[in-house]
Amino acid sequence: MKVAKGDKILLLNSDCLVQPDTLAKCYATNYDVVGCRLTDASGKTSPSTGYFPTLRRVTQLMLFVDNLPVIRKFIDTIHIRDVSRLGKTHKTDWVQGAFVMLKREVYENVGGFDENFHMYGEEVEWQYRISKAGYEIWYYPETQTIHLERQTTKSFGEAYSFIGEMKGYLYFFKSHRPLWEQALLPWVLRFGCLIRIPAWAVWGKWNLVKAYAQNLRNI
């Protein structure tokens, strides 16, 4: 972004395959920040947008509330799980960083990613600052990109994404949330890990059991 010269900037993951008309359609919009529909290789829509983290929303996530039938269709959760909600263009809190197009002025006025993040959560924190600066983020599903998800991180092991996301919440709260939420967050994350460990053990998903046990040691 520091060296880009265009009036718009595109951030694109290395594991993405952009559909032919997506770049032109996104460029033609007047959105400050725009993300397209992300799909897997079979064409199934992937969850790729949601609401900014708060203690309530993290608690909903850790207790599986955002996955409950009916509730998931309406809840203001960090990750919108019900992809039936992703069929229409709408203003949102954040879009997944696999494909993000933004006006140059947004970068010039807000800056880029907080480089204290390594991976997971950095686009949410960045778009939080963008939103606070008065810019709007839009989800635009008339455009599409195939995202071969986790292809860039699969060599790091199963625990990597879980640990990265939890660390991302801790850092986000330290930067943007009140002290009382910062104090309670680690306990919410620990409780979420504790209830997942026996759940995955019952299903024989020992790699996930190991991942959440590792999370407990890192929170």
For each residue, the residues with C-beta under 8 A, 3 or more apart:
1: 4 9 11 107 112
2: 112
3:
4: 1 9 104
5:
6: 9 104
7: 103 104
8: 27 101 102 103 104
9: 1 4 6 101 102 103 104 107
10: 23 26 99 100 101
11: 1 97 99 100 101 102
12: 16 18 98 99 145
13: 16 97 98 99 147 152
14: 151 152
15: 98 147 148 149 150 151 152
16: 12 13 98 99 145 146 147 148
17: 145 146 148
18: 12 22 23 99 145 146
19: 22 143 144 145 146
20:
21: 24 25 143
22: 18 19 25 26 36 99 143 144 145
23: 10 18 26 27
24: 21 27 28
25: 21 22 28 29 140 142 143
26: 10 22 23 29 34 36 101 140 143
27: 8 23 24 101
28: 24 25
29: 25 26 34 138 140
30:
31: 34 136 137 138 140
32: 102 103 106 130 135 136 137 138
33: 95 100 101 102 103 106 127 130 135 136 137 138
34: 26 29 31 95 100 101 102 137 138 139 140
35: 38 48 49 95 96 99 100 101 137 138 139 140
36: 22 26 99 140 141 143 144 145
37: 45 48 86 139 140 141 142 143 144 145
38: 35 45 46 48 96 98 99 144 145 146 147
39: 42 43 44 45 46 144 145 146 147
40: 43 44 46 146 147 148 149
41: 146 148
42: 39
43: 39 40 146
44: 39 40 83
45: 37 38 39 83 86 141
46: 38 39 40 83 147 149
47: 50 79 80 81 83 86
48: 35 37 38 86 95 96 98 139 147
49: 35 80 86 92 93 94 95 96 139
50: 47 77 78 79 80 92 93 94
51: 57 76 77 78 80 92 93 94
52: 57 78 93 94 124 128 131
53: 57 58 78 124 169 172 173 177
54: 57 58 177 181
55: 58 59 173 177 181 184 185 188
56: 59 60
57: 51 52 53 54 60 61 76 77 78
58: 53 54 55 61 62 78 169 185 188 189
59: 55 56 62 63 65 188
60: 56 57 63 65 66 75 77 78
61: 57 58 64 65 66 77 78 79 192
62: 58 59 188 189 191 192 195
63: 59 60 192 195
64: 61 67 68
65: 59 60 61 68 71 75 77
66: 60 61 71 72 75 77 78 79 81
67: 64 72 81
68: 64 65 71 72
69: 72
70: 73 74
71: 65 66 68 74 75
72: 66 67 68 69 75 77 81 82
73: 70 82 84 85
74: 70 71
75: 60 65 66 71 72
76: 51 57
77: 50 51 57 60 61 65 66 72 80 81
78: 50 51 52 53 57 58 60 61 66 124
79: 47 50 61 66
80: 47 49 50 51 77 83 85 86
81: 47 66 67 72 77
82: 72 73 85
83: 44 45 46 47 80 86
84: 73 87
85: 73 80 82
86: 37 45 47 48 49 80 83 139 141
87: 84 141
88: 141
89: 138 139 140 141 142
90: 138 139
91: 136 137 138 139
92: 49 50 51 95 137 138 139
93: 49 50 51 52 124 127 128 131 137
94: 49 50 51 52 123 124 127 128 137
95: 33 34 35 48 49 92 99 100 123 127 137 138 139
96: 35 38 48 49 99 100 123 147
97: 11 13 100 122 123
98: 12 13 15 16 38 48 145 147 149
99: 10 11 12 13 16 18 22 35 36 38 95 96 145 147
100: 10 11 33 34 35 95 96 97 123
101: 8 9 10 11 26 27 33 34 35
102: 8 9 11 32 33 34 106 107 130
103: 7 8 9 32 33 106 107
104: 4 6 7 8 9 107 108
105: 108 109
106: 32 33 102 103 109 110 130 133 135
107: 1 9 102 103 104 110 111 112
108: 104 105
109: 105 106 133
110: 106 107 126 129 130 133 135
111: 107 129
112: 1 2 107 126
113: 117 122 123 125 126
114: 117 122 125 126 171 175
115:
116: 171
117: 113 114 120 121 122 125 168 171
118: 164
119: 122 153 164
120: 117 161 164 165 167 168
121: 117 124 125 164 165 167 168 169 171 172
122: 97 113 114 117 119 125 126 168
123: 94 95 96 97 100 113 126 127
124: 52 53 78 93 94 121 127 128 168 172
125: 113 114 117 121 122 128 129 168 171 172 175 176
126: 110 112 113 114 122 123 129 130
127: 33 93 94 95 123 124 130 131 137
128: 52 93 94 124 125 131 132 172 176
129: 110 111 125 126 132 133
130: 32 33 102 106 110 126 127 133 135 137
131: 52 93 127 128 134 135 136 137
132: 128 129
133: 106 109 110 129 130
134: 131
135: 32 33 106 110 130 131
136: 31 32 33 91 131
137: 31 32 33 34 35 91 92 93 94 95 127 130 131
138: 29 31 32 33 34 35 89 90 91 92 95
139: 34 35 37 48 49 86 89 90 91 92 95
140: 25 26 29 31 34 35 36 37 89 143
141: 36 37 45 86 87 88 89 144
142: 25 37 89
143: 19 21 22 25 26 36 37 140
144: 19 22 36 37 38 39 141
145: 12 16 17 18 19 22 36 37 38 39 98 99
146: 16 17 18 19 38 39 40 41 43
147: 13 15 16 38 39 40 46 48 96 98 99
148: 15 16 17 40 41 151
149: 15 40 46 98
150: 15 153 154 161
151: 14 15 148 154
152: 13 14 15
153: 119 150 156 160 161
154: 150 151
155:
156: 153 160
157: 160
158: 161 162 207 208 210 211
159: 162 163 210 211 214 215
160: 153 156 157 163 164
161: 120 150 153 158 164 165
162: 158 159 165 166 211 212 214 215
163: 159 160 166 167 211 214 215 218
164: 118 119 120 121 160 161 167 168
165: 120 121 161 162 168 169
166: 162 163 169 170 189 215 218 219
167: 120 121 163 164 170 171 218
168: 117 120 121 122 124 125 164 165 171 172
169: 53 58 121 165 166 172 173 185 189
170: 166 167 173 174 185 186 189 219
171: 114 116 117 121 125 167 168 174 175
172: 53 121 124 125 128 168 169 175 176 177
173: 53 55 169 170 176 177 181 182 185
174: 170 171 177 182
175: 114 125 171 172
176: 125 128 172 173
177: 53 54 55 172 173 174 181 182 185
178: 181 182
179: 182 183
180: 183 184
181: 54 55 173 177 178 184 185
182: 173 174 177 178 179 185
183: 179 180 186
184: 55 180 181 187 188
185: 55 58 169 170 173 177 181 182 188 189
186: 170 183 189 190 219
187: 184 190 191
188: 55 58 59 62 184 185 191 192
189: 58 62 166 169 170 185 186 192 193 215 219
190: 186 187 193 194 216 219
191: 62 187 188 194 195
192: 61 62 63 188 189 195 196
193: 189 190 196 197 212 213 215 216 219
194: 190 191 197 216
195: 62 63 191 192 198 199
196: 192 193 199 200 208 212
197: 193 194 200 201 209 212 213
198: 195 201 202
199: 195 196 202 203
200: 196 197 203 205 206 208 209 212
201: 197 198 204 205 206 209
202: 198 199
203: 199 200
204: 201
205: 200 201 208 209
206: 200 201 209 210
207: 158 210 211
208: 158 196 200 205 211 212
209: 197 200 201 205 206 212 213
210: 158 159 206 207 213 214
211: 158 159 162 163 207 208 214 215
212: 162 193 196 197 200 208 209 215 216
213: 193 197 209 210 216 217
214: 159 162 163 210 211 217 218
215: 159 162 163 166 189 193 211 212 218 219
216: 190 193 194 212 213 219
217: 213 214
218: 163 166 167 214 215
219: 166 170 186 189 190 193 215 216
